[in-house]
């Protein structure tokens, strides 16, 4: 069986740090209010003129360097983003050009906060199907460009950033001891649109729009849906949830992370949490958390790593990798 294994990863965060106290100067909130409800202390925000492709390129270069390869060895670029530079072309093609990659294919995947999980499934299937051997997978977002800065229920939650991994095919045994992606599980329910969406778009308002959210409903569905996706992914590979070494969740809200852990009996020390420093960076949050845990030595070769996310749409899913 052909497997897709991660051979390198990298991340990039904008230089500008915005703390909860900074936000309290422009909206009716406080550090205590934000921390109690979300666990967030600060977030990164792009500077004037800085674009999603800039973040994506920086993270991609770090991932390529970590993998020890150059852009000429990449067959396909998949960029997961909700905040493309332009309506078209795909932000992935901007990354392709700036990396000096003249061949192959590049395209975007849009599944909001679940984007990286969806993109991982796409990349894995390209490699398993023989359509690509080496894929650069990116999650990159400028979420702060979608915020209504008068809405304290949403503007305090989000930040900007990018993470990337390089996936490469190899011949595995087809067993759950193989290194690489063991499975991906994807789900969606379009009936829940009104709970988390952006109130604009080219074919409706001809504007970018602002992010709108029903926070309590999102929380309720997140814990239930994420828990079921985690269980489905673990069981599909022949494991119990307790067998997983590390959980790398979408970094939406510390209370969602805690609620999911309690529901499934996951020890908190197994959960990688970066939400306090990054906020919700949508499709970038899973790879940013992943890179953090790889760089600090927690995630090691051979570990079972389960990544999961839920986003607007609703979309949600999970992926199990042996690192």
C-alpha positions in Angstrom: 0.0 0.0 0.0 1.2 3.5 -0.8 1.3 5.7 2.3 1.7 9.5 2.7 4.2 10.4 5.3 5.2 13.8 6.6 8.9 14.5 5.8 8.9 18.2 6.9 6.9 20.9 8.5 7.1 24.6 9.1 5.1 27.6 10.4 5.0 31.4 10.2 3.3 34.0 12.4 3.0 37.7 11.7 5.2 39.9 13.9 2.4 42.0 15.4 1.1 40.7 18.7 -2.3 42.0 20.0 -3.1 41.2 23.6 -6.5 41.1 25.3 -5.6 44.4 27.0 -5.0 45.9 23.5 -8.5 44.8 22.4 -10.1 46.2 25.5 -9.1 49.6 24.3 -11.2 49.4 21.1 -14.2 47.1 22.2 -16.2 46.6 25.4 -14.2 43.6 26.8 -11.4 42.7 29.2 -8.5 40.3 29.6 -10.4 38.4 32.3 -13.6 38.2 30.2 -11.7 36.8 27.2 -9.6 34.4 29.1 -12.5 33.0 31.1 -14.5 32.3 28.0 -11.9 31.3 25.5 -8.5 30.7 27.1 -6.9 33.2 24.6 -4.3 35.7 25.9 -3.0 37.1 22.6 -3.0 36.6 18.9 -1.0 37.6 15.8 -2.3 40.1 13.3 -1.0 40.7 9.8 0.6 44.1 9.0 -0.5 46.6 6.4 0.1 45.1 3.0 0.7 41.6 4.3 -1.3 38.9 2.5 -2.3 35.3 3.0 0.2 34.2 0.3 3.0 36.0 2.2 2.3 33.9 5.3 1.9 30.7 3.2 5.2 31.2 1.4 7.1 31.8 4.6 5.6 28.6 6.2 6.2 26.6 3.0 9.9 27.6 2.9 10.3 26.5 6.5 8.7 23.2 5.7 10.8 22.6 2.6 13.9 23.4 4.5 12.9 21.0 7.3 12.2 18.3 4.6 15.6 18.9 3.0 14.1 19.3 -0.5 13.6 22.2 -2.9 10.4 23.4 -4.6 11.4 21.6 -7.8 10.6 18.3 -6.1 7.0 19.2 -5.3 4.3 17.8 -7.6 1.3 19.5 -6.1 0.5 22.4 -3.8 -2.7 22.4 -1.8 -3.4 25.6 0.0 -6.2 25.5 2.6 -7.6 29.0 3.2 -10.8 31.0 3.8 -9.0 34.3 3.1 -7.4 34.1 -0.4 -5.5 37.0 -1.7 -8.0 37.4 -4.5 -11.3 35.8 -5.6 -9.2 34.2 -8.2 -6.7 32.8 -9.0 -6.0 30.4 -6.2 -3.6 31.6 -3.6 -1.8 28.3 -4.1 -0.7 29.5 -7.5 0.8 32.7 -6.0 2.8 30.4 -3.7 3.8 28.2 -6.6 5.2 31.2 -8.5 7.1 32.6 -5.5 8.7 29.3 -4.7 9.9 29.1 -8.3 7.9 25.9 -9.1 7.2 25.8 -12.8 5.6 22.4 -13.1 2.9 20.4 -11.3 -0.4 21.7 -10.0 -1.6 24.2 -7.4 -5.0 24.8 -6.0 -7.0 26.0 -2.9 -9.3 24.0 -0.6 -12.0 25.9 1.3 -13.5 24.2 4.3 -12.9 27.0 6.8 -11.5 25.8 10.1 -11.6 22.2 8.9 -9.5 23.2 5.8 -6.3 21.5 6.8 -8.0 18.2 7.6 -9.8 18.3 4.2 -6.6 19.3 2.5 -4.7 16.4 4.1 -7.3 14.0 2.8 -6.9 15.5 -0.7 -3.1 15.3 -0.6 -3.2 11.7 0.8 -5.6 10.6 -1.9 -3.4 12.2 -4.6 -0.4 10.3 -3.3 -2.2 7.0 -2.8 -3.8 7.2 -6.3 -0.4 7.9 -7.9 -1.3 11.4 -9.1 1.5 12.9 -7.0 4.5 11.7 -5.1 5.3 14.8 -3.1 2.7 17.3 -1.9 3.1 20.7 -0.2 0.1 21.1 2.1 -0.5 24.6 3.6 -3.0 26.1 6.0 -2.8 29.9 5.8 -5.2 32.6 7.0 -5.7 36.4 7.5 -8.8 35.9 9.5 -8.6 39.3 11.1 -9.5 40.8 7.7 -13.0 39.3 8.1 -13.8 40.6 11.5 -16.3 43.2 12.7 -14.2 45.0 15.3 -17.3 46.2 17.1 -18.5 42.7 17.8 -16.8 41.6 21.0 -18.2 38.0 20.6 -16.1 37.4 17.5 -13.3 39.9 17.1 -11.5 38.6 20.3 -11.4 35.0 19.0 -9.3 35.1 15.8 -5.7 35.6 14.7 -3.5 35.2 11.6 -0.8 32.7 10.7 0.3 29.8 8.5 1.6 26.2 8.8 2.7 23.8 6.2 3.8 20.1 5.8 5.5 18.2 3.0 3.9 14.8 2.4 5.7 12.1 0.3 4.7 8.7 -0.8 6.4 5.4 0.1 5.4 1.8 0.0 4.0 0.7 3.4 2.7 -2.7 4.5 -0.9 -1.7 4.8 -0.9 -2.1 8.5 -1.6 0.3 11.3 2.1 0.1 12.2 2.9 2.0 9.0 4.4 5.5 9.2 2.2 8.2 7.6 -1.5 8.9 7.2 -3.5 6.0 8.4 -6.9 7.5 7.6 -8.9 10.7 7.2 -12.6 11.1 8.1 -14.6 14.0 6.7 -18.1 15.3 7.4 -20.4 18.3 6.7 -23.9 19.5 7.3 -24.9 22.5 5.3 -28.2 22.9 7.2 -26.2 24.5 10.0 -25.0 27.4 7.8 -26.4 30.2 9.9 -24.5 29.3 13.0 -21.1 30.3 11.6 -20.7 32.2 8.3 -19.5 35.3 6.6 -22.3 37.7 5.5 -20.8 38.6 2.1 -19.4 37.2 -1.1 -18.9 37.9 -4.9 -22.2 36.4 -6.0 -24.4 37.7 -3.2 -23.3 41.1 -1.8 -20.2 41.7 -4.0 -18.3 42.4 -0.8 -16.0 40.4 1.5 -18.4 40.6 4.4 -17.9 40.0 8.1 -17.8 36.8 10.2 -21.0 36.0 12.1 -21.4 33.3 14.8 -23.9 31.9 17.2 -21.3 31.0 19.8 -23.4 28.8 22.1 -24.7 26.6 19.3 -21.2 26.3 17.7 -19.8 25.1 21.1 -22.5 22.5 21.5 -22.1 21.1 18.0 -18.3 21.3 18.2 -17.9 19.0 21.2 -20.3 16.4 19.8 -19.1 16.4 16.2 -15.4 16.5 17.1 -15.8 13.7 19.6 -17.5 11.4 17.0 -14.9 12.2 14.4 -12.0 11.3 16.7 -13.7 8.0 17.6 -14.4 7.2 14.0 -10.8 7.8 12.9 -9.2 5.9 15.8 -11.6 2.9 15.4 -11.1 2.8 11.6 -7.4 2.2 12.2 -8.1 -0.5 14.8 -7.2 1.7 17.8 -9.1 2.9 20.9 -9.0 6.7 21.7 -6.7 5.8 24.7 -4.1 4.4 22.3 -3.4 7.8 20.7 -0.2 9.5 21.8 -1.1 13.1 20.9 -4.2 15.0 20.0 -3.7 18.1 17.8 -7.1 19.9 17.7 -8.3 22.9 15.9 -7.5 25.8 18.2 -10.9 27.5 18.4 -11.5 27.8 22.2 -9.9 26.2 25.2 -13.3 25.3 26.6 -14.1 23.2 23.4 -10.7 21.4 23.8 -11.5 20.8 27.5 -15.1 19.6 26.8 -14.0 17.2 24.1 -11.2 15.8 26.3 -13.7 15.2 29.2 -16.2 13.6 26.9 -13.7 11.1 25.5 -11.6 10.7 28.7 -8.5 12.1 27.1 -5.8 13.2 29.6 -5.2 17.0 29.2 -1.5 16.4 28.9 -2.0 14.6 25.6 -3.7 17.6 24.0 -1.6 20.1 22.2 -3.0 23.6 22.9 -1.7 26.8 21.4 -4.9 28.8 21.5 -3.7 31.0 24.3 -1.0 32.5 22.1 -2.5 32.2 18.6 -6.3 32.4 19.0 -8.4 30.8 16.2 -6.4 30.9 13.0 -8.9 28.7 11.1 -7.2 26.4 8.6 -3.8 27.4 10.0 -4.5 26.3 13.5 -3.9 22.6 13.2 -0.5 22.9 11.4 0.6 25.7 13.7 -0.1 23.5 16.8 1.5 20.5 15.1 4.7 22.4 14.3 4.8 23.7 17.9 4.7 20.2 19.3 7.2 18.8 16.8 9.7 21.6 17.4 9.5 21.3 21.2 10.1 17.6 21.1 6.7 16.3 22.3 5.7 14.7 19.0 8.4 12.1 18.0 8.8 9.6 15.2 6.5 6.7 15.6 3.9 8.5 17.7 0.2 8.2 16.9 -1.1 11.7 16.2 -4.8 12.5 15.8 -5.7 15.8 14.3 -9.3 17.2 14.2 -11.2 20.3 13.4 -14.7 21.8 12.9 -15.6 24.9 11.0 -18.3 26.9 9.3 -20.6 25.0 6.9 -20.6 23.1 9.2 -17.6 21.0 8.2 -15.6 18.7 10.5 -13.2 15.8 10.4 -10.3 14.0 11.8 -7.0 12.4 10.6 -4.8 9.8 12.1 -1.1 9.8 11.4 1.8 7.8 12.6 4.5 10.4 12.8 
